[in-house]
Amino acid sequence: MATVDECRTALLELSDRMAEHAAEVGAKIELDRPLACTIKDLGVAFHARLNGGRLENLTDGDDPKAKIRLTATSDDLVAMVAGQLDLAKAWAAGRISISANPFDLLKLRKLM
C-alpha cells in the first residue's frame, strides 16, 4: 500500500504530465473544473482546480462541489502515474473510477 505522501507526489507528477500534454495540443482544450481524488484504501482525499491542464492548489480533503472525481486505491494511482497501469484498462476493470460529464471526460482523456 502506497502512503499518503506517495499519492500526493503521484498527483503532482500527473499534473506535470497533463500540463505537458496541454502544451502539445495547444488551446484546443479548455477545461477549468474543480477536481477531487479519493484514495479508497487510505481513506483520504485530495482536491485541486484543473486549469490549463495543470492541477492548481492541490490540497488535502474532499471537495463536494468537484465536477471531476477520480477514485482509486493508493497502489493503482501510483502505478497509473508511473506508467505501470493503463488508465483505460484500469477503468474498464473497475479499478479506477472517473466521474465527470462526457465532454469533460473527452477533454481529460486528451490531457492524459
N, C-alpha and C positions, 0 to 999 in steps of 0.2 A: 504494500500500500504506500502510495506517494504521500508526502507531507503537505501541509497547507502551504508552506513556503515554496515547495516544488511546483504546486499547482499555480500559485501566483506568478512564479517565474515563467511557467509554460504559457500563461495567458499574455504576459508581456512579450514573449517571443512570437506568439501568434499575432499580436498587434503589429510587431515589426514586419512580419511576413505579409500581412494584409496590406500594410502601407506600401510595401514594395510592389505588390500586385496592383494596387490602386494607381500607382505612378505609371505602371506599364499600360494600363487601359485608359489612362487619362481621365478626363472629366465625364466619361460615359456613365460612371456610377455615382449617382447622388444618393447617399444613404447616411442619414443623420437620425439615429434612433438610440434610445436607452436600451442597454443590453444587460442581462443578468445571467450568471453562470452558477448552477448549483452542483456541488460535488457531493453526490449521494452518500458515499461510504464514510466521508469525514463529517457530514452534517454541517457543512459550511457553504457559504455563497459569496460571490463577488458581483459587483456591478460596475458599469462604466458607461460612457457615451461612445457609441460607434459613430465616428465622424471623419469623413475623408479617408476611410479605410483604416483608421487607427482607433484603438481603444483609449479614450481620454479619461483621466482621473479614475483609474482603477482603484476601487475601494472595497473593503470587506463589508459583507452584508448583502441582503437581498434588496431588490427594488421592485415592489409590487406593481409599479407602473411600466416596467420594462416591456418593450414591444417585440424584442427578440430574446428568447430564452434558450440557453444551452444547458442540458442536464447530462452528466456523465459521472463515472467513477473517477477517482484520482488517477489510477493507473491508465485508464483509457484516455483521459485528457492528455496526460504526459506523453503517452505513446503516439497519439494523433499528432501532436505538435512536433514530436521528434521524427515523424515520417514513418513510424513503425506500424501504424494503424491507419488504414484508408478510411477517410470520413464517410464516403458513400456506403461502403460495405458495413461499417460500424453502425451507421444509421439504419440500414436495411435489416441488420440483425437485431436491432433494438438496444444496442449497447450505448448509443448516444442519441439523445433526443434534442431536436431543434424545433422550437415553436416560433413561428413568425407568419406574417401574411405571405401569400405565394409570391408576390412581386419582390418583397424583401428577401425571400429565400433565393430567388434567381440572382439578385444583385450580390447577396452574400456568397453565393457559390463562385461567382467570378473573382471575388476577393481571396478566396481560399485556394 
